[in-house]
Amino acid sequence: MLDQIGTMKHLYPNITLEKYEEYLNEMVPHNYKQVAVFDDGICIGLTGFWTAIKLWTGKYIEIDNFIVHSEHRSKGVGKMMTDYIDAKAKAEGCNAIVLDAFTGNFTAHRFYYNQGYEPRGFHFVKMLNEEGLT
């Protein structure tokens, strides 16, 4: 996962290798995994995902940090990743796949609608430390 810091920087330009490693060391023991798409050894798509249980969904997968390199968009890379997550969720007996997309990211909204996702509510956030954000 650390080898893909360059791809992760497409989403979080200011993340350092040290911070990324620190976060991964906390996340991986809590079921965080990644799936990536490579073209000639170069990572062109990457997403993290978590498997967990909530009362309203039962077992589910949450997609986190979905990235397709801008030069490789509209080429099926994102669909390959969502198809993989879909198959993984079904194989693991999940009832749902969930994700967050920022309210102004209309390109992502259109992509997720086309993949069968739909909004079911609002994800409310109370920021306690803006400077702590990646």
N, C-alpha and C positions, 0 to 999 in steps of 0.2 A: 504494500500500500504506500509506503514511504516513497518508493520509486516514482509514483504518479503525482508528486507534488506539483510538477509543471502543469498538469491538467487541472488540478485543484485550484491553481492560481488563476485560471480563467474565470472562476466564480468568486474567489477570494484573493485578489491581487496582493494584499498585504500580509497574507499568512506566511509565517516563517517555517522552516523545516522543524525547528525545535518545538514550536507551538503545535504543528500538525502531529508530530510524534507524541507530544504530551496528551493531546486530545485522543489520539488513537489508542494510547495505553489505557485510557479511561473507558473508551467506547467498546473496544473489541471484547472485553470480558462480559459485556452486557448485550451480546448477540449482534454487534455491528459487523457487517460484511460489505464487500464491494464487488461489483461486476464491472468489467471493462471491455471495450471493443478496441482492437488494435488493427492498424493498417501498416504493413511493412515494419512491424516492431514499434510503431509509434501509437501511443494511446490517443484515440480520437473521441472516445466516449467513456464516461465513468459515472457510476451512481453508487451511493451507499444504500444500505437497507438494513432494517432491524426486524426481527420477529419478536412479538410480545403478545400479551393478552390484556384486554380491557373488558370491563363489564358489558359495555354496549355492543362490542363486536365479537367477543371471544378472541380466538387466536387470529392475528392479523400480521401483515407485513407493512411497514412504513418505509416509503422511499424517501431518501434524504440526499441532498446535494447532487441533483441530476445535471450532468454537464455533457454537452456535445460541442466539440470544437467548432467555432464559427465557420471554418472553411469546409466542414463536413456535414452541415445541416441540410435537411431535405434530401438525404441520401439513404434513409432507412436506419441510420445508426440508433437513434432514439427508440424506434420501434423494436429493434433487436433487443434493446435493454428492457423495455416494458414487457415484451413477449417472454423474456427469460424470467423476469420477476413474476409474471402471471403464472407460468408453469411451475415455478418454485413454490408459490403460494398454494396452488392447487395440490401439489405433491405433499406439502407439509400440513394439509388439512385446514388451511386458513379460510376464514369466512369473508375477509375483506382485504383490500390493499388501500392504503391511505397515503396522502402526501400533502404538503403545503406548497403553495405557489404565491409569491407576492402579488398583492392586489393589482399592481400596475403592469405585471408581466403578461400582457395579452397574447404574445406569441406562445408562451408556455401554456396558457389557458386553452388556446385553440388546439395545440398538440394533445393535451390531456383529454379534452373533449373527444377528439378523434380516436383516442385509444380506449374510450368507454368510461372514462372517469367523469364524475359530476360533483358539483359542490353540494354538500349536505349541511353546512353550517359555517360559522365564523371561527377562526382560530384567534382568540384574543390574547394579547401580549401586554404585560405590564413591565416596561423596561426599568430595571433597577440600576444599570450601569452601562450607558451607551458606549463608553470608552472601552469596555471589555469585549465589544463585538469584534468578530473577525471581519 
